[in-house]
Amino acid sequence: AGEAQCLSFVGCNFLRQRLVLSTLSGRPLKIRKIRAKEEDPGLRDFEASFIRLIDKVTNGSRIEINQTGTTLYYQPGLLYGGSLEHDCSPSRGIGYYLEGLLCLAPFMKHPLKIVLRGVTNDQVDPSVDVLKATALPLLKKFGIDGESLEIKINRRGMPPKGGGEILFACPVRKVLQPVQFTDPGKIKRIRGTAYSVRVSPQMANRMVESARSILNKFLPDIYIYTDHMKGVSSGKSPGFGMCLTAETINGTILSAELASNPQGQGAAVLPEELGQNCAKLLLEEVYRGGCVDSTNQSLALLLMTLGQRDVSKVLLGPLSPYTIEFLRHLRSFFQIMFKIETKTPEEEHMGGEKVLMTCIGIGFSNLSKTIR
């Protein structure tokens, strides 16, 4: 019976999506031909690290990997949670691991409290700052809230060596609320953080000034914090960067971020350029619009899928390729289809094309949550 239920995939793409959805749906999966044609075949160290992380937060998972690392069999156990620590691979940011945990954390048996170490801000994955500013408010919309929901940055770490540390804590919920989140509203304020580690603290101020030179044309209420970490809490590599968020009157939060090139890779970036480019990226994200920014589209769709047997609606900007593949995976694992309606800019009077996503939740219930 176990073999019939097992889902089979080929290739190394979307490994995280598949592992997360397999864990939530309880369906085992087999992934073949992981980078089979390359000179260095098999799983990369950051993927192996992610698999170890999934193993830590679950109880009774069975993971089999062949000798070359090109085939992976995963039979999910129960989501257990508790207090944990994990050292992430420095070749990807902590955001890579945190995105997976954000999907799983509400359904643990015990509330999750985990310390992750590695690279907090890089150019590939969403930084910890952005997830803190955008993903946590999104979880609250679905009824996952409380004092114990937090992301705290203890140390910053820039690539290539990392050395950052964060704490992520999340309460457990038995069921999720359905959401109707279709009017993003007008933007009322912009907040942000300009951080610098192991470089002159002046870098942060230069970024702030150049970002404000663009954003002040649109809005008076702008406040960008400067965060200069010293000593041990500044990680092992120098670098600087910026994360900006725009908040609307209805509580939608859109974000954009940029980080400097890692030490010894690529040309040096001027803080002025970085600040201006980050401001332009934020304006582009606002143009794309929707009620959830492009980093968190898949998280929103997953939480809608797992909601009660009721209708949820969310208005999104143009779907990213990652999100489109995520919708296909949701169909494979949960047999759920979304109704997708496109809204042209004329109907919405603003920005690019929007997509209205509607679905009826599967009524997912956290069976292992201890009832008090």
C-alpha positions, 0 to 999 in steps of 0.5 A, a space after each residue: 500500500 505504501 508504494 502506491 501512495 509514493 510520489 515520484 519526481 525527477 531532478 533537483 529543482 524545487 526540492 524544498 517544496 517537495 519535502 515540505 508538502 510531503 511532510 504536511 500531507 504525509 505522502 512519501 516521495 522519491 526523487 531520482 536523477 538529482 544532477 545525474 549528468 553533472 561532473 559533481 552529481 547528487 545533493 549539494 551540501 545546502 540541500 543535505 543540510 535542509 534534509 537534516 533540518 527536516 529530520 530534526 523537526 520531525 519524529 520517525 522520518 525515514 530518509 534514504 539516499 543512495 551512494 552517489 546522492 542522486 536518488 532520495 527516498 523520504 517517508 515523512 514522520 510526525 512534526 514534533 518541534 520543541 527547542 532545537 539548534 541547526 547550523 545551516 550551510 553557508 552556501 545559502 542564506 538562512 532564509 532558504 531554511 526559514 522559508 521551509 520552517 515557516 510552512 511547517 512550524 504552525 503544525 508541530 506537536 510542541 511549539 517550535 523554538 529554533 536557533 539557526 546559524 549561518 548567513 543572514 543576508 545574501 543575494 540569493 535567498 530572502 534575508 531574515 529581515 524581509 521574512 521578519 517584516 513580511 512573513 510574520 504579519 502574513 501568518 497572523 492573518 491566518 490566526 497564527 499569532 501570540 507573543 511566542 511568534 518571533 524572529 530575532 537576529 542575534 548576529 548578522 552574517 554575510 557570505 562567504 563565511 557567515 557567522 550569523 545567528 537567529 532565533 525563530 519561535 512559532 506557536 502551534 495551531 489546531 486549525 487555520 482561519 480562512 482569509 478574504 484578502 483582496 484589497 491591498 489599499 494605499 501605501 501609507 508608510 515605508 520602513 527599512 533597515 540599512 545594515 553594515 558589518 565589518 565596514 565603516 558605519 558611515 556606509 549605512 547612512 550613505 545608503 539611507 540618504 540615497 534611498 530617501 532621495 528617490 522615495 521622498 518624492 512619493 511619501 513623507 513617512 519614511 523611516 530607515 533604521 541603521 543597524 551597525 553590528 560590532 565585534 562578535 555579533 558582526 559575523 565573519 565577513 564584511 558587507 552591507 545591504 538594505 531591506 525596505 518595506 512598504 506598508 498599506 492602510 489595510 496591512 499589506 506589506 511589500 518588500 525589497 532588498 539588496 546586499 553587497 557582493 561577497 568579499 572577493 567576488 564581483 566588483 565593489 558596490 557603492 552604498 549610494 548605488 545600492 540604496 538607489 537600486 533598492 528603492 527602485 526595486 521597492 517601487 517595482 514591487 509596489 507596481 506589481 502589487 497584490 496583497 502579498 509580496 512576491 517572496 511570500 506568494 507560495 506561503 500564502 497559497 499553502 496556508 489557504 490550502 490547509 485552511 478550514 473547508 471554507 473559501 479563501 481569496 487572496 489578490 496577488 501580483 504576477 505569479 513568480 515561476 516558483 509559485 507556478 510550480 508550487 501550485 502544480 505540487 499542491 495539486 499532486 500532494 493535496 489534490 487541490 486546484 485554485 480558481 485563478 482570475 486575472 485582473 487587468 490594470 484598468 479594473 484595479 486602477 493601478 500597477 501591473 496585472 493582478 491575479 485573484 486566487 480562490 480555493 476551498 481549504 482541505 480542512 487540515 487539522 493538526 492532530 498531534 497538537 496536545 489539547 489543553 
